[in-house]
């Protein structure tokens, strides 16, 4: 009997020892994981995106005259410098607008185009779809950063500040009037390159896209919408931020 008791006692002692070792191992692993999570560098935040429904129409007449904005009360649009802004594009972020250019039947009008651009404090510029850059707002709300024919190609980290480049297509009044879709995207890269991409889709399915790019000083840049003898409607805006 005494031998049996000793054997059982030894068995239990062995089992308890094994359990103790296992618990110690679990606790050790848990401590390592805790310390790793506590000291490891934070992961970068995932980009966020928000799509806002719009029913905004911007109507422009001649150069130098203020545009008319028709929008819902909850629209982020506001009038500024004879045009309209939808706020700031922060570094690493984008704003993409989708809509349509209206055909008002004025097919003889040469200058029939939305004009879009950016400005920061007192500096900015506006681009037109026919390979032309108009410096400054029509009411001198900001000074000319660049005007005239853009350079061919794309801006990079070695480009001179505010020197505008163009790649892609260009189009005039006739293409704009016959288009069935219109989009504008503003993108402020972490590398300091700002791009403005305009696209239209024609009635026969052709897509024309122009990409204006420029290296800008570090700062905050506001969107700007103007135009000549045209009206255009935005139905949505997608805002993405890093």
N, C-alpha and C positions, 0 to 999 in steps of 0.2 A: 504493500500500500504506500509506504513512504517513498519508494522508488517511483511509483506512478505520479505521486504529487510533485516530486521534483521534476519529472519529465514535463508535466503540464505547466508547472511554473516556468520552466525554461522556455517552453513554446510561447507562452504569453509574453514573456520578456522579449523574445525575438520579434513577435508581432508588433509590440509597442515600439520597439526600436526602429522597425521598418517604417511605421506610421510617423514617428518623430522625424526620421530622415526625410520622408516625403513631404511633410508639412514644412520643414525647413527649406527644402528645395523650392516649394511653391512660393513661400514668403520671399526667398531670395530673388526669384524671377520677377515677382510683383514689384520688389524694390527697384530692380534694374529698370523695368518698364517705366515706373514712376519717375525715376531720376532722368531717364532719357526724354520723356515727354516734358519734363520740367526744364531741361537745359537745352533741348534741341531748338534750332532756329525756327521761328514762326514761318509757317507756310504762307506764300503770298495769297491774298484774298482773291477769290474767284471773281471774274468780271461780272458785273451786273448789267442787265438790260431791261428796259421798260418801253413798251409801245403805247403811245397815246393816240386815241382817235381824234381826228380833226374834221372840221368842215369850214376851212378858212379860205377865203378868196381875196387875192391881192390884185387890185386893178390899177394899172399905171397908164398915164397919158404921155405927155412930152417930157423930155429931159429938163430937170430943174423944178418940176412940179411934184408935189407930194402925192404919194400913192394913197389909195383908199383901201382900208382893211375891213372886211366883213367876216366876223368870227363869233363863235359862241362865247358866253361869259367865262367858261372854264378854260378857254384857250390860253396857252402860255405866251401868245404873240402880244407884242406891244409896239406902238409907233415910236420911231426914233430917226433923227436925221433925214426926214422926208421919206423914209422907208419903214421897214418892219424888222424887228429882231425876235428871235425865239430863245434868247439867252446865251449863256456861255458854254463853249466847248472846252472842257478842261483837258490838260495834258494826259494823253493815253486814252482819250474818249472819242466818240463819234456821235453824230446826229445824222439820221437819214430820213429824208422827207419823200413821200410818195404822193402823186396826184396827177394832174392833167393841165395842159395849156389850152385855154379856150380859143376857139376859132370865131372871131367876131365878124368875119366876113370882109374885113378890110384887107383884101389881098394885094392892094396896090401899095400898102404901107411898107417901106423898106425896113425901118427899124421896128421890128416886132419881136421882142425877146425879153424874157426874164433876165434881170441882172442880179447876180448874187455875189457876196463877198464876206469879208471879216473886218473887224476893227478892234483895236485895244486902245482905250483912252482916246488919244487924238490921232492915231495912225491906223490906216487901213487901205483897202483897195477893193475894186469890183471887177468881176470877169463877165465877159459876154461870150455867147456860144460860137461866134464867128472868128475866133482866134484874136481877141482883142481884150486888153486890160484897161479899165477906166480908173484912174487914181482918185480916191476921195469921193465923198458923198456929194450930191448935187447942191446941198445947202452949206457946203464947207463944214460939215459936222466933224470931219477928220481930214487930215492932210494926206496928200498923195504919197504913198509909199513906192508905187511903181505905176507907170502908165505906158501904153503903146503895145507893140507886138511882143508877145512873150518869147523867151528862148525855147528852142526845140529840145525836148527830152524831159528829164525828171530832176528835181532838186535833190541834193544829198548833203551830207554833213560838211562838205567843203564849199558849197555854194555861198555866194555873198548873201548877206541878210537882205530880205525883201526883193530879191531878184526872182521873178516869176518864170516858171517853165510850163510848157504845155505838151502833152502827149495825147494821142488818140485822134478823134474825129472833130470836125467843126461843122456847124450847120447855120442856115439863115432863116429868114422869115417864112419862106414857103414850107420848109421841113417842119418848122415849129407849128405852123397852123394846121398841118395835116397829121400831126402826131396824135397818138391815142393814149400815150402814157408819158409821164415826166417824173424824174427823180433827181434829187440833189443830196449828196452826202458830204458832210464836213468831217474831217478826221485830223486830229492833232496828235502826231506820233510822239512817243517818248524820246525820239531822236531829234525833236525840234522841227521836224518837217510837217507843214500843214498842207493838206490836199483838199481841193474842192472838186468833186466829181459830178458832172451833169450828164444825164442820159435821157434820150427820148426814144420812143418806139413809134415808127411810122405805121401808117395804115396797112402797108403791105408786109409788115412783120420785121422790117429792118431796124436794128438797134444801133444808135449812134451814141458814142460816149466820149466825152472830153475830160481830161484830168489835168487840172492846174495844180502845181505844187510850188512851194516856196519855203525857204528856211527862215524862221521867224525868231525874234528874241524871246527868251523865256518869259511867259506871262499868261494872262487869261484873255481869250479871244471870243468875241461875240459874233453870232451869225448876223448877216445883213441881207435883206431882200428888197430889190427895187425893180425897175423895168422901164420899157419904152413901148407905149402904144399896145399894150397887151394886158390880159388878165390870166391868172393861173390859180388853181385850187389845190390845196393839200388836204388829203383825207387821213393821213397818219404821219406820225413821227416816231422813229425808234431811237432811243437814247441809250448808248452803251458807255459804261465807265469802268476803268480798271480799279 
